[in-house]
């Protein structure tokens, strides 16, 4: 092969490789949409609807605000007495 033909073959292979790379899927990036959490107002309205008060209400509102919008809220658990581990 002559030097000119060899250079042409290398150029064609390079173009094909670039074309294959361009057709590949781009790398995955994190979503540009920020995660939305429930507002205090929404959580207080839900606590009012459930007629919660005291520690149960505080716990519910705190958990509600940490959830993302659209996620179902768990039912509040019955207050269990706190126990200390034996030392």
VOPAGU-2260 file (C-alpha; in pm, 1 decimal, decimal comma):
REM VOPAGU-2260
SITE   aa  ch    i         X         Y         Z
SITE  UNK   A    0       0,0       0,0       0,0
SITE  UNK   A    1     113,9     348,1     -70,0
SITE  UNK   A    2     140,4     607,2     206,8
SITE  UNK   A    3    -156,7     805,3      68,2
SITE  UNK   A    4    -380,7     498,2      58,4
SITE  UNK   A    5    -273,9     399,8     407,0
SITE  UNK   A    6    -361,0     747,0     538,2
SITE  UNK   A    7    -702,3     728,9     367,3
SITE  UNK   A    8    -777,7     393,0     529,6
SITE  UNK   A    9    -679,4     529,0     871,9
SITE  UNK   A   10    -898,3     836,7     815,7
SITE  UNK   A   11   -1199,5     622,9     718,3
SITE  UNK   A   12   -1154,6     402,5    1024,6
SITE  UNK   A   13   -1128,0     715,3    1241,1
SITE  UNK   A   14   -1448,6     859,2    1094,4
SITE  UNK   A   15   -1634,6     533,3    1152,2
SITE  UNK   A   16   -1513,1     519,2    1511,9
SITE  UNK   A   17   -1626,9     878,0    1571,4
SITE  UNK   A   18   -1963,7     800,3    1421,7
SITE  UNK   A   19   -2007,4     498,0    1648,4
SITE  UNK   A   20   -1918,0     705,3    1954,0
SITE  UNK   A   21   -2159,3     981,1    1854,4
SITE  UNK   A   22   -2442,7     726,9    1822,4
SITE  UNK   A   23   -2385,2     589,9    2170,8
SITE  UNK   A   24   -2611,0     701,8    2453,4
SITE  UNK   A   25   -2480,8     995,2    2655,0
SITE  UNK   A   26   -2375,0     924,4    3014,5
SITE  UNK   A   27   -2650,4     933,3    3272,9
SITE  UNK   A   28   -2663,4    1255,5    3473,0
SITE  UNK   A   29   -2866,0    1323,2    3787,1
SITE  UNK   A   30   -3208,4    1468,3    3730,6
SITE  UNK   A   31   -3221,1    1844,0    3695,8
SITE  UNK   A   32   -3555,8    1841,7    3876,4
SITE  UNK   A   33   -3507,3    1913,6    4248,1
SITE  UNK   A   34   -3666,7    1682,2    4502,0
SITE  UNK   A   35   -3972,6    1846,6    4652,8
SITE  UNK   A   36   -4066,0    1779,5    5013,9
SITE  UNK   A   37   -4397,9    1842,7    5182,3
SITE  UNK   A   38   -4438,2    2189,9    5329,8
SITE  UNK   A   39   -4509,7    2254,9    5695,8
SITE  UNK   A   40   -4853,8    2386,2    5603,1
SITE  UNK   A   41   -4947,7    2064,9    5419,6
SITE  UNK   A   42   -4814,4    1846,9    5701,9
SITE  UNK   A   43   -5004,5    2045,1    5966,8
SITE  UNK   A   44   -5326,3    2012,0    5764,1
SITE  UNK   A   45   -5274,2    1634,8    5747,6
SITE  UNK   A   46   -5206,1    1620,5    6122,6
SITE  UNK   A   47   -5525,3    1822,2    6186,4
SITE  UNK   A   48   -5723,3    1581,1    5968,7
SITE  UNK   A   49   -5588,5    1287,8    6171,6
SITE  UNK   A   50   -5660,9    1474,4    6497,7
SITE  UNK   A   51   -5304,4    1424,8    6622,7
SITE  UNK   A   52   -5161,5    1612,8    6919,9
SITE  UNK   A   53   -4853,1    1618,8    7138,2
SITE  UNK   A   54   -4557,0    1395,8    7060,9
SITE  UNK   A   55   -4748,4    1195,7    6799,3
SITE  UNK   A   56   -4822,4    1516,4    6605,4
SITE  UNK   A   57   -4462,9    1636,3    6630,1
SITE  UNK   A   58   -4331,9    1302,1    6507,5
SITE  UNK   A   59   -4586,2    1290,1    6223,5
SITE  UNK   A   60   -4507,3    1643,9    6103,5
SITE  UNK   A   61   -4131,8    1579,6    6116,8
SITE  UNK   A   62   -4171,1    1256,9    5917,3
SITE  UNK   A   63   -4415,6    1422,3    5676,5
SITE  UNK   A   64   -4170,7    1702,2    5595,7
SITE  UNK   A   65   -3889,6    1455,5    5526,5
SITE  UNK   A   66   -4097,3    1268,7    5266,2
SITE  UNK   A   67   -4103,5    1357,5    4900,9
SITE  UNK   A   68   -4421,6    1497,7    4749,7
SITE  UNK   A   69   -4658,6    1223,9    4637,2
SITE  UNK   A   70   -4525,0     953,4    4868,8
SITE  UNK   A   71   -4788,1     801,3    5099,2
SITE  UNK   A   72   -4759,3     883,0    5468,6
SITE  UNK   A   73   -4741,1     587,9    5708,9
SITE  UNK   A   74   -4999,2     551,5    5984,2
SITE  UNK   A   75   -4867,2     675,9    6318,9
SITE  UNK   A   76   -4758,8     392,3    6545,4
SITE  UNK   A   77   -4900,1     355,5    6893,5
SITE  UNK   A   78   -4677,5     517,0    7152,0
SITE  UNK   A   79   -4469,0     243,2    7310,3
SITE  UNK   A   80   -4315,5     302,1    7652,4
SITE  UNK   A   81   -3946,3     383,8    7634,9
SITE  UNK   A   82   -3726,5     122,0    7793,7
SITE  UNK   A   83   -3362,5     143,1    7889,9
SITE  UNK   A   84   -3128,5    -140,2    7816,2
SITE  UNK   A   85   -2983,1    -311,5    8123,0
SITE  UNK   A   86   -2628,6    -205,7    8187,4
